[in-house]
Amino acid sequence: MANSDDDNVFGAPPRKKTTHELGESLDFLTAAELRERVELLRAEIARLEAAAVAKDASKQAADAFFKK
């Protein structure tokens, strides 16, 4: 039988959340967990910025092609 988050029959601690929800309470996070969240968010910002650059380049290429 596969384990899932609902299969906490033996009192195992719940799995740590590896995402961050904007506006989420930070009261119960340790300093290390906060730093981990910061790194996750930095990686996500870099991913978003790269996607925006790629979309800009694609739009510029399309604009240049259709202006001819």
N, CA, C and O atoms as a MOPAC input file, in Angstrom:
PM7 MOZYME 1SCF
protein

 N      0.85000 1    -1.17500 1     0.00000 1
 C      0.00000 1     0.00000 1     0.00000 1
 C      0.89600 1     1.23900 1     0.00000 1
 O      1.85800 1     1.30400 1     0.76600 1
 N      0.59700 1     2.20200 1    -0.83300 1
 C      1.40200 1     3.41200 1    -0.95500 1
 C      1.11600 1     4.35700 1     0.20500 1
 O     -0.02200 1     4.48200 1     0.65900 1
 N      2.15700 1     5.01100 1     0.67000 1
 C      1.98900 1     6.00800 1     1.72200 1
 C      1.53900 1     7.32200 1     1.12700 1
 O      1.95800 1     7.69500 1     0.03100 1
 N      0.69700 1     8.01100 1     1.84000 1
 C      0.28100 1     9.34600 1     1.42600 1
 C      0.23500 1    10.22100 1     2.66300 1
 O      0.42100 1     9.73200 1     3.77800 1
 N     -0.00900 1    11.50000 1     2.47900 1
 C     -0.09200 1    12.40300 1     3.61400 1
 C     -1.23000 1    12.03500 1     4.55300 1
 O     -1.18800 1    12.36700 1     5.73800 1
 N     -2.25000 1    11.35000 1     4.03400 1
 C     -3.38300 1    10.95900 1     4.85600 1
 C     -3.11000 1     9.69000 1     5.65900 1
 O     -3.87000 1     9.36000 1     6.56900 1
 N     -2.03700 1     8.97900 1     5.33200 1
 C     -1.71200 1     7.72100 1     5.99800 1
 C     -0.77500 1     7.95200 1     7.17500 1
 O      0.33600 1     7.42200 1     7.19100 1
 N     -1.19700 1     8.72000 1     8.14400 1
 C     -0.38100 1     9.02300 1     9.30400 1
 C     -0.83800 1     8.17500 1    10.48400 1
 O     -1.02000 1     8.68500 1    11.59000 1
 N     -1.02100 1     6.87900 1    10.24400 1
 C     -1.58500 1     5.96100 1    11.22700 1
 C     -0.65900 1     5.76200 1    12.41600 1
 O     -1.13300 1     5.62400 1    13.54400 1
 N      0.65600 1     5.74400 1    12.18900 1
 C      1.60300 1     5.41800 1    13.24300 1
 C      2.18900 1     6.65500 1    13.92300 1
 O      3.20000 1     6.55500 1    14.61800 1
 N      1.57700 1     7.79700 1    13.73300 1
 C      2.02400 1     8.99600 1    14.41400 1
 C      3.27500 1     9.61500 1    13.83500 1
 O      3.94000 1    10.40900 1    14.50200 1
 N      3.60900 1     9.26400 1    12.59700 1
 C      4.78700 1     9.85500 1    11.96200 1
 C      4.55600 1    11.35000 1    11.79500 1
 O      3.44100 1    11.78700 1    11.50800 1
 N      5.61500 1    12.12800 1    11.97500 1
 C      5.44000 1    13.58000 1    11.80300 1
 C      5.08300 1    13.91300 1    10.36200 1
 O      5.56000 1    13.25200 1     9.43900 1
 N      4.25900 1    14.91800 1    10.16100 1
 C      3.89600 1    15.28500 1     8.78700 1
 C      5.13000 1    15.75600 1     8.02500 1
 O      6.08600 1    16.25900 1     8.61500 1
 N      5.09400 1    15.58600 1     6.71500 1
 C      6.20200 1    16.03500 1     5.88300 1
 C      6.28100 1    17.55200 1     5.90000 1
 O      5.26700 1    18.24600 1     5.97400 1
 N      7.51700 1    18.05400 1     5.82800 1
 C      7.71200 1    19.49900 1     5.77100 1
 C      7.25300 1    20.02500 1     4.42300 1
 O      7.45900 1    19.39000 1     3.38900 1
 N      6.64100 1    21.17300 1     4.45000 1
 C      6.20500 1    21.81900 1     3.22000 1
 C      7.43000 1    22.44600 1     2.55500 1
 O      8.21600 1    23.12700 1     3.21500 1
 N      7.59200 1    22.21800 1     1.25700 1
 C      8.75400 1    22.75700 1     0.56400 1
 C      8.38400 1    23.92100 1    -0.34600 1
 O      9.14600 1    24.27600 1    -1.24500 1
 N      7.23800 1    24.50500 1    -0.12100 1
 C      6.81800 1    25.66200 1    -0.89300 1
 C      6.50800 1    26.79300 1     0.07300 1
 O      6.49300 1    26.61400 1     1.29100 1
 N      6.26500 1    27.94000 1    -0.49500 1
 C      5.90700 1    29.08600 1     0.33500 1
 C      4.66000 1    29.72300 1    -0.23700 1
 O      4.54600 1    29.91600 1    -1.44700 1
 N      3.74900 1    30.03900 1     0.62000 1
 C      2.51600 1    30.71700 1     0.20600 1
 C      2.62700 1    32.18400 1     0.61300 1
 O      2.90000 1    32.49500 1     1.77300 1
 N      2.41500 1    33.07900 1    -0.34400 1
 C      2.50400 1    34.50600 1    -0.05100 1
 C      1.54000 1    34.87500 1     1.06200 1
 O      0.38200 1    34.46000 1     1.04800 1
 N      2.00800 1    35.64500 1     2.01600 1
 C      1.18000 1    36.07700 1     3.13400 1
 C      1.07000 1    35.06100 1     4.25600 1
 O      0.41500 1    35.31800 1     5.26600 1
 N      1.70000 1    33.91600 1     4.08800 1
 C      1.65400 1    32.84900 1     5.08600 1
 C      2.29500 1    33.31600 1     6.39500 1
 O      3.26300 1    34.07600 1     6.37500 1
 N      1.76500 1    32.87000 1     7.51600 1
 C      2.34700 1    33.20800 1     8.81000 1
 C      3.75200 1    32.62800 1     8.91400 1
 O      3.99400 1    31.48300 1     8.53500 1
 N      4.66500 1    33.42700 1     9.42900 1
 C      6.05400 1    32.99000 1     9.59200 1
 C      6.38900 1    32.70000 1    11.04700 1
 O      7.53200 1    32.38100 1    11.37300 1
 N      5.40800 1    32.80800 1    11.90900 1
 C      5.61900 1    32.70000 1    13.34700 1
 C      6.24100 1    31.38300 1    13.80200 1
 O      7.02700 1    31.37100 1    14.75000 1
 N      5.90900 1    30.29600 1    13.15800 1
 C      6.35000 1    28.99500 1    13.65100 1
 C      7.50800 1    28.41000 1    12.85600 1
 O      7.84300 1    27.23700 1    13.02200 1
 N      8.12000 1    29.21200 1    11.99700 1
 C      9.26200 1    28.74600 1    11.22300 1
 C     10.55000 1    29.12300 1    11.93400 1
 O     10.64800 1    30.18700 1    12.54600 1
 N     11.53900 1    28.23900 1    11.84800 1
 C     12.84600 1    28.53600 1    12.42100 1
 C     13.60800 1    29.46300 1    11.48000 1
 O     13.20600 1    29.66500 1    10.33400 1
 N     14.70500 1    30.02100 1    11.96900 1
 C     15.54400 1    30.88100 1    11.12700 1
 C     16.06200 1    30.08700 1     9.93100 1
 O     16.12100 1    30.61900 1     8.82200 1
 N     16.43400 1    28.84100 1    10.13200 1
 C     16.92100 1    28.00400 1     9.02700 1
 C     15.81900 1    27.77000 1     7.99800 1
 O     16.07500 1    27.80600 1     6.79500 1
 N     14.61100 1    27.53200 1     8.46000 1
 C     13.49100 1    27.33500 1     7.53600 1
 C     13.19400 1    28.61200 1     6.76200 1
 O     12.86500 1    28.55900 1     5.57700 1
 N     13.30700 1    29.74600 1     7.41900 1
 C     13.09200 1    31.02300 1     6.72900 1
 C     14.14600 1    31.22300 1     5.64700 1
 O     13.82200 1    31.65600 1     4.54100 1
 N     15.39800 1    30.91300 1     5.95200 1
 C     16.46100 1    31.03900 1     4.95100 1
 C     16.23100 1    30.08900 1     3.77900 1
 O     16.49300 1    30.43300 1     2.62700 1
 N     15.74000 1    28.89700 1     4.08400 1
 C     15.42500 1    27.93000 1     3.02500 1
 C     14.31900 1    28.48300 1     2.11900 1
 O     14.38500 1    28.35100 1     0.89700 1
 N     13.32000 1    29.09400 1     2.71900 1
 C     12.24100 1    29.69100 1     1.92900 1
 C     12.77200 1    30.82000 1     1.05500 1
 O     12.37000 1    30.95700 1    -0.10000 1
 N     13.68100 1    31.63300 1     1.60900 1
 C     14.27100 1    32.73000 1     0.83500 1
 C     14.97800 1    32.16500 1    -0.39800 1
 O     14.83500 1    32.70300 1    -1.49500 1
 N     15.73600 1    31.09000 1    -0.22300 1
 C     16.43500 1    30.47600 1    -1.36000 1
 C     15.44500 1    29.92300 1    -2.38100 1
 O     15.65700 1    30.06000 1    -3.58600 1
 N     14.37100 1    29.30200 1    -1.91100 1
 C     13.33800 1    28.81100 1    -2.82600 1
 C     12.73400 1    29.96600 1    -3.63100 1
 O     12.52400 1    29.85400 1    -4.83900 1
 N     12.46200 1    31.06700 1    -2.94500 1
 C     11.86200 1    32.21200 1    -3.61900 1
 C     12.84500 1    32.85700 1    -4.59500 1
 O     12.44400 1    33.29800 1    -5.67300 1
 N     14.12400 1    32.91600 1    -4.22900 1
 C     15.12900 1    33.45500 1    -5.15900 1
 C     15.20500 1    32.61200 1    -6.42600 1
 O     15.29700 1    33.14800 1    -7.53000 1
 N     15.16600 1    31.30400 1    -6.26400 1
 C     15.19900 1    30.41200 1    -7.43100 1
 C     13.95100 1    30.61300 1    -8.29100 1
 O     14.03200 1    30.57900 1    -9.51900 1
 N     12.81300 1    30.82000 1    -7.66000 1
 C     11.57600 1    31.04000 1    -8.40700 1
 C     11.60800 1    32.38200 1    -9.13600 1
 O     11.13500 1    32.48800 1   -10.26800 1
 N     12.16600 1    33.40600 1    -8.48800 1
 C     12.29700 1    34.71300 1    -9.14200 1
 C     13.18200 1    34.58800 1   -10.37000 1
 O     12.86200 1    35.14200 1   -11.42200 1
 N     14.28600 1    33.87300 1   -10.25200 1
 C     15.18600 1    33.68100 1   -11.39100 1
 C     14.46300 1    32.94900 1   -12.52400 1
 O     14.63900 1    33.29300 1   -13.69300 1
 N     13.67000 1    31.96700 1   -12.19400 1
 C     12.90900 1    31.22100 1   -13.20000 1
 C     11.90000 1    32.12400 1   -13.89800 1
 O     11.75300 1    32.06500 1   -15.11900 1
 N     11.20900 1    32.95700 1   -13.13300 1
 C     10.23000 1    33.87900 1   -13.70300 1
 C     10.90400 1    34.91900 1   -14.59800 1
 O     10.40200 1    35.24300 1   -15.67400 1
 N     12.03600 1    35.43500 1   -14.14600 1
 C     12.75400 1    36.42500 1   -14.94700 1
 C     13.23700 1    35.81800 1   -16.26200 1
 O     13.14700 1    36.45900 1   -17.31000 1
 N     13.74400 1    34.59400 1   -16.21600 1
 C     14.20700 1    33.92200 1   -17.43600 1
 C     13.04400 1    33.69700 1   -18.40400 1
 O     13.20200 1    33.86400 1   -19.61300 1
 N     11.88700 1    33.32200 1   -17.87800 1
 C     10.72000 1    33.11200 1   -18.73200 1
 C     10.27500 1    34.42700 1   -19.36900 1
 O      9.88300 1    34.44600 1   -20.53600 1
 N     10.33100 1    35.52300 1   -18.61900 1
 C      9.95000 1    36.82700 1   -19.16200 1
 C     10.91000 1    37.24800 1   -20.26700 1
 O     10.47600 1    37.77400 1   -21.29200 1
 N     12.20200 1    37.02600 1   -20.07500 1
 C     13.19900 1    37.36200 1   -21.09800 1
 C     12.94700 1    36.54300 1   -22.36400 1
 O     13.00200 1    37.07600 1   -23.47200 1
 N     12.67300 1    35.26000 1   -22.20000 1
 C     12.41100 1    34.39700 1   -23.35400 1
 C     11.16100 1    34.84300 1   -24.10300 1
 O     11.14200 1    34.85000 1   -25.33400 1
 N     10.12200 1    35.21300 1   -23.36800 1
 C      8.88700 1    35.67000 1   -24.02200 1
 C      9.10600 1    36.99900 1   -24.73600 1
 O      8.57100 1    37.20800 1   -25.82400 1
 N      9.88800 1    37.90200 1   -24.13700 1
 C     10.21900 1    39.16800 1   -24.79900 1
 C     10.97200 1    38.91600 1   -26.10200 1
 O     10.67500 1    39.53400 1   -27.12400 1
 N     11.95000 1    38.00100 1   -26.06300 1
 C     12.73300 1    37.69200 1   -27.25600 1
 C     11.84900 1    37.09100 1   -28.34400 1
 O     12.00500 1    37.40900 1   -29.52200 1
 N     10.93200 1    36.22800 1   -27.95000 1
 C     10.01600 1    35.61600 1   -28.90700 1
 C      9.11600 1    36.66500 1   -29.55100 1
 O      8.88400 1    36.64000 1   -30.76000 1
 N      8.61500 1    37.58400 1   -28.73700 1
 C      7.75500 1    38.64800 1   -29.26200 1
 C      8.54000 1    39.56100 1   -30.19800 1
 O      8.03600 1    39.94400 1   -31.25400 1
 N      9.75800 1    39.91100 1   -29.82500 1
 C     10.58600 1    40.75600 1   -30.68700 1
 C     10.87200 1    40.07800 1   -32.02200 1
 O     10.84800 1    40.72900 1   -33.06600 1
 N     11.14200 1    38.77600 1   -31.99600 1
 C     11.39400 1    38.03700 1   -33.23400 1
 C     10.14500 1    38.02900 1   -34.10600 1
 O     10.23900 1    38.21900 1   -35.31800 1
 N      8.98500 1    37.81300 1   -33.51000 1
 C      7.74400 1    37.81100 1   -34.26900 1
 C      7.45200 1    39.19800 1   -34.83800 1
 O      7.03900 1    39.32200 1   -35.99100 1
 N      7.66600 1    40.24500 1   -34.02800 1
 C      7.45900 1    41.60500 1   -34.50800 1
 C      8.37800 1    41.91600 1   -35.69300 1
 O      7.94800 1    42.51300 1   -36.67900 1
 N      9.62900 1    41.51100 1   -35.58900 1
 C     10.58900 1    41.76600 1   -36.67800 1
 C     10.19700 1    40.99800 1   -37.93700 1
 O     10.32500 1    41.52200 1   -39.04300 1
 N      9.72900 1    39.77900 1   -37.78500 1
 C      9.33400 1    38.95600 1   -38.93500 1
 C      8.13700 1    39.56500 1   -39.66100 1
 O      8.11000 1    39.61000 1   -40.89100 1
 N      7.15300 1    40.03000 1   -38.90500 1
 C      5.92800 1    40.52800 1   -39.53100 1
 C      6.02400 1    41.97000 1   -40.00400 1
 O      5.11700 1    42.45600 1   -40.67900 1
 N      7.09800 1    42.65900 1   -39.66500 1
 C      7.28900 1    44.03500 1   -40.14700 1
 C      7.83500 1    44.05700 1   -41.57500 1
 O      7.76700 1    45.09000 1   -42.24100 1
 N      8.36900 1    42.95000 1   -42.04900 1
 C      8.97600 1    42.90000 1   -43.39000 1
 C      7.96000 1    42.99100 1   -44.46600 1
 O      8.30700 1    42.96300 1   -45.64600 1

